[in-house]
Amino acid sequence: MPMSPDFKHRLFPSLQAIAAHYGTPFHIYDEVGIRATGAQLKKAFASIKGFQEFYAVKALPNKAILKIMREMGFGFDCSSIPELILSRELGAKAEDIMFTSNNTAPHEFAAALGEGGCILNLDDISLIDKVPNFPELVCFRYNPGPRRTGNLIIGNPVEAKYGVTHEQVVDAYRQARARGASRFGLHTMVASNELDYTYMVETARMVLDLAARLEKELGIRLEFVNIGGGFGIPYRPDQAPLNIDAMAREITALFTAFGAEHGYQPAMFMESGRFMTGPHGALVTTAINHKDTYRRYVGVDACMSALMRPALYEAYHHIDVLGKENAAKSETCDVVGSLCENNDKFAVQRELPPIDEGDLLVIHDTGAHGHAMGFQYNGRLRPKELLLRANGTVELIRRAETLEDYFATCNFTPDVMQTN
Ligand SMILES: *Cc1c(COP(=O)(O)O)cnc(C)c1O
C-alpha cells in the first residue's frame, strides 16, 4: 500500500489551504510518519548490540529532515562533499558518518578524512594506496558477484560497478592493515527497493560468513557489518510492505548464533534511505490542461524536474485526486509535465477519476529519491519542499528555484585561451 492512511488523514483535510498558501507544485513530508518509521526500525533491531541506522543523505538531503534523523540518534551515509558538509552542519561526528563513495577523487578523501573525519568505506582495493592519511578505522564495500542476484534498480551484482570482489576481499583487509588500520568494518549493498525480507536476511548471513572468514584468515574481528540500504516500500496498492519484524527476528538470531560460535559479535549498521522517508512524502501538483489526441492527457504544473523515478526506472507512483479519492476511476489518461521529453510523465495509461482543471493531484511516495534527483533540463526548475510538523503546522523547508538560481552559473569571470 502506498502513502499511509495516517499521513492522508493528517494531510488531506488541510491540503487545499496549504496549496492556497504556498502555491503548487511542492513536495510535502510528514514528520510524524518519519519518526514512526525510525522508532519501528530501532525497536525491531534493539536486541542487536550497537545497531545503528545511517540515513542515506542522498534520498532527501534537506536539513530539516536530517535534523529529525539526528534527533532519533541516526548517523548519515554520505558519498559526496556536499553530503559531508550537510551532515557535519547537523553535528555529525566521525563515527556518525559512513563515507561510502565510489570512483573517489583525492580531494574527496581529503574532505572525508579532514575536519571531523568519518568512517571510511572503500569501494575498491586500488583505492587503499590513494587514501592520503590512512585512518585507524576502515571498511570495505563487498560485492558478492555471481553469489547473489540483484534487482532492477541496482542491477545484477556482476554488472554493478560497486565494491571489491569475493576474490579480492581478504587481500583488501590485509593491505589496509599493512597501511596501519587496526579497526575494521564490512559493508555491502546488493539490492534496492527490495520487498522480500528474506533477501536481507541472506545479506546479513553473507556478511557474517565473511566476518568469520576474515577472523580465520587474518585474525581480524570486525567491529561492525553494514547491510546497506535497499529496504523496499510498496509503491503499488497491491504490494505488501516489507516485513521488518520477521526480518529483524531472523537477523537477530543470526547475530546471536555468530556470537555463540565466535565469542564476539560485530555491531550491525544499515543505511536506509527509501524505507525511512519514501512513504512520508508526496508531490502535490495542480491539473492545468487537458488534451485529447490519440490518448487523453492531463497536464499538471509539476514535471520530471520534481520526480525523475517514473522516467528513470518506469517507476509507479500512486496518484490521488484530492476530493475524488473514492470516486470511480472511469478515465484512462497519461499525467504529464511540460518538459520537452516524451518520458515526462508521472503516470502512463492510468485509471483515474475524471480530473478537472484546478484539481490537486497527490503523487505518493516521493519522500526519497524524489526532489533530490531533479534536474534543470529545459529550464524547468525544482519546486519547494514543505514539512508537515507533528504539531500540525506546515513549514517551508526549501524554497523553489528561481530564475536567478538558474542563471547563476552564467555569472563568471571571462576566461578565453588561445590554442595554436
Ligand atoms: C543509495 C544508497 C543507499 C540508500 O538506498 P535506499 O534504496 O534509499 O535504501 C544506501 N547506501 C548506499 C551506499 C547507497 O548508495
The ligand as an SDF file (V2000), in Angstrom:
LIG
                    3D

 15 15  0  0  0  0  0  0  0  0999 V2000
   21.5360    4.9570   -2.2560 C   0  0  0  0  0  0  0  0  0  0  0  0
   22.2530    4.2530   -1.1820 C   0  0  0  0  0  0  0  0  0  0  0  0
   21.5860    3.8930   -0.0030 C   0  0  0  0  0  0  0  0  0  0  0  0
   20.1230    4.0980    0.2060 C   0  0  0  0  0  0  0  0  0  0  0  0
   19.3570    3.3080   -0.6320 O   0  0  0  0  0  0  0  0  0  0  0  0
   17.7970    3.1580   -0.3700 P   0  0  0  0  0  0  0  0  0  0  0  0
   17.3230    2.3490   -1.5320 O   0  0  0  0  0  0  0  0  0  0  0  0
   17.2470    4.5320   -0.3620 O   0  0  0  0  0  0  0  0  0  0  0  0
   17.6200    2.4660    0.9390 O   0  0  0  0  0  0  0  0  0  0  0  0
   22.3270    3.2990    0.9910 C   0  0  0  0  0  0  0  0  0  0  0  0
   23.6520    3.0750    0.8520 N   0  0  0  0  0  0  0  0  0  0  0  0
   24.3200    3.4060   -0.2530 C   0  0  0  0  0  0  0  0  0  0  0  0
   25.7620    3.1340   -0.3280 C   0  0  0  0  0  0  0  0  0  0  0  0
   23.6510    3.9910   -1.3110 C   0  0  0  0  0  0  0  0  0  0  0  0
   24.3100    4.3100   -2.4250 O   0  0  0  0  0  0  0  0  0  0  0  0
  1  2  1  0
  2  3  1  0
  2 14  2  0
  3  4  1  0
  3 10  2  0
  4  5  1  0
  5  6  1  0
  6  7  2  0
  6  8  1  0
  6  9  1  0
 10 11  1  0
 11 12  2  0
 12 13  1  0
 12 14  1  0
 14 15  1  0
M  END
$$$$
